[in-house]
Amino acid sequence: MGMLLGLPKRLGGEGLGGFEHNKRIPLSGKARLLANRDCCYGDLVWGEELDLECQGLAFHNNQRSYLSDSERMTALELMGYQVLPVTHEQIRSPDRFDALCEIVAQSLGKPRKQKTASQMVATRDLRSQLFVDWHDLVFD
């Protein structure tokens, strides 16, 4: 998700960089009470305004994780962050990802321009490299 959102358009990304991966976010007093912890980590965080959270089944597929995620998201919202949970299918599907990019750009107050033909080719190339079937990869 970071590459798709952050890389410049000429390289197939959306040019919406400026985020940090796995950013440590110290929680305020009331936010600590809500989350029952001192800090949390955001998957992709832009400043103190937007946190995109990858909701993969490997880490978020049980009741305990769901409750913990909810507490953390509520605490971050209290501190002024907009928290957007994002699924793998929203990233993998070009149409769904395009809609997600609209929300991200709006949240950041950045205008979103239509891609040129060469930028569209770069986007298709990047997606084909990122979404390869890992079982087909051959390592020497």
C-alpha positions as CSV (number, residue, x, y, z in Angstrom):
1,M,0.0,0.0,0.0
2,G,2.9,2.3,0.8
3,M,4.4,2.0,-2.7
4,L,1.1,2.4,-4.5
5,L,0.2,5.5,-2.5
6,G,3.6,7.0,-2.1
7,L,5.6,6.6,-5.3
8,P,5.5,9.4,-7.8
9,K,2.9,8.9,-10.6
10,R,5.7,8.5,-13.2
11,L,6.7,5.3,-11.3
12,G,3.1,4.0,-11.0
13,G,2.2,5.4,-7.6
14,E,-0.3,8.1,-6.5
15,G,2.2,10.7,-5.4
16,L,0.6,10.8,-1.9
17,G,3.8,10.4,0.0
18,G,4.8,12.1,3.2
19,F,3.6,9.3,5.5
20,E,5.5,7.1,8.0
21,H,5.2,3.3,8.1
22,N,4.5,1.8,11.6
23,K,4.7,5.2,13.3
24,R,4.8,5.2,17.0
25,I,2.0,7.4,18.3
26,P,2.1,8.4,22.0
27,L,-1.4,8.6,23.4
28,S,-2.8,11.5,25.4
29,G,-4.3,10.9,28.8
30,K,-7.9,10.3,27.8
31,A,-6.8,8.3,24.7
32,R,-4.6,6.1,27.0
33,L,-7.7,5.4,29.0
34,L,-9.7,4.4,25.9
35,A,-7.0,2.2,24.4
36,N,-5.7,0.8,27.7
37,R,-2.1,1.5,26.6
38,D,0.5,4.3,26.4
39,C,1.1,4.3,22.7
40,C,0.1,2.6,19.5
41,Y,1.6,2.1,16.0
42,G,-0.1,3.3,12.8
43,D,0.5,1.4,9.6
44,L,0.7,4.4,7.3
45,V,0.5,7.8,9.1
46,W,0.5,11.3,7.6
47,G,1.5,13.7,10.3
48,E,-1.1,14.0,13.0
49,E,-4.1,13.8,10.7
50,L,-4.5,10.4,8.9
51,D,-3.8,6.8,9.7
52,L,-4.5,4.0,7.2
53,E,-4.7,0.6,8.9
54,C,-4.2,-2.6,7.0
55,Q,-6.8,-5.1,8.2
56,G,-5.2,-8.4,7.2
57,L,-6.6,-11.7,8.4
58,A,-3.2,-12.8,9.7
59,F,-3.4,-10.2,12.5
60,H,-7.0,-9.1,12.7
61,N,-9.1,-12.3,12.5
62,N,-10.2,-12.9,16.0
63,Q,-12.3,-11.2,18.7
64,R,-9.4,-10.0,20.8
65,S,-7.7,-8.3,17.8
66,Y,-11.0,-6.7,16.7
67,L,-11.6,-5.3,20.2
68,S,-8.1,-4.0,20.5
69,D,-8.2,-2.4,17.1
70,S,-11.5,-0.7,18.0
71,E,-10.1,0.7,21.2
72,R,-7.0,1.9,19.4
73,M,-8.9,3.6,16.6
74,T,-11.3,5.3,19.0
75,A,-8.3,6.6,21.0
76,L,-6.7,8.0,17.8
77,E,-9.9,9.6,16.7
78,L,-10.1,11.3,20.1
79,M,-6.7,12.8,19.4
80,G,-7.8,14.2,16.0
81,Y,-6.6,11.4,13.6
82,Q,-8.8,10.2,10.9
83,V,-8.4,6.4,11.0
84,L,-9.3,4.4,7.8
85,P,-9.2,0.6,8.0
86,V,-8.2,-0.8,4.7
87,T,-8.6,-4.4,3.4
88,H,-6.4,-6.3,1.0
89,E,-9.2,-6.4,-1.6
90,Q,-9.4,-2.6,-1.4
91,I,-5.7,-2.4,-2.3
92,R,-5.7,-5.2,-4.8
93,S,-8.7,-4.2,-6.9
94,P,-7.7,-1.2,-9.1
95,D,-11.2,0.3,-9.0
96,R,-11.6,-0.1,-5.3
97,F,-8.0,1.3,-4.8
98,D,-8.9,4.3,-6.9
99,A,-11.9,5.0,-4.6
100,L,-9.6,4.7,-1.6
101,C,-7.1,7.1,-3.2
102,E,-10.0,9.7,-3.4
103,I,-10.6,9.4,0.3
104,V,-6.9,9.7,1.1
105,A,-6.4,12.8,-1.2
106,Q,-9.5,14.5,0.2
107,S,-8.4,13.8,3.8
108,L,-5.0,15.3,3.1
109,G,-6.5,18.3,1.2
110,K,-4.6,17.3,-2.0
111,P,-6.1,17.7,-5.4
112,R,-6.1,14.5,-7.5
113,K,-5.3,14.9,-11.1
114,Q,-6.1,12.3,-13.8
115,K,-3.1,10.2,-14.8
116,T,-1.5,10.5,-18.2
117,A,-1.3,7.5,-20.5
118,S,2.3,6.9,-19.6
119,Q,1.5,7.1,-15.9
120,M,-1.3,4.6,-16.4
121,V,1.2,2.2,-18.0
122,A,3.5,2.7,-15.0
123,T,0.7,2.0,-12.6
124,R,-0.3,-1.3,-14.4
125,D,3.4,-2.3,-14.4
126,L,3.8,-1.5,-10.7
127,R,0.6,-3.4,-9.8
128,S,1.7,-6.4,-11.8
129,Q,5.0,-6.5,-9.9
130,L,3.4,-6.1,-6.5
131,F,0.5,-8.5,-6.9
132,V,2.4,-11.4,-8.4
133,D,1.4,-14.8,-7.1
134,W,4.2,-15.4,-4.5
135,H,3.9,-19.2,-5.0
136,D,5.2,-18.7,-8.6
137,L,8.3,-16.8,-7.5
138,V,11.5,-18.8,-7.9
139,F,14.5,-18.1,-5.7
140,D,18.0,-19.3,-6.4
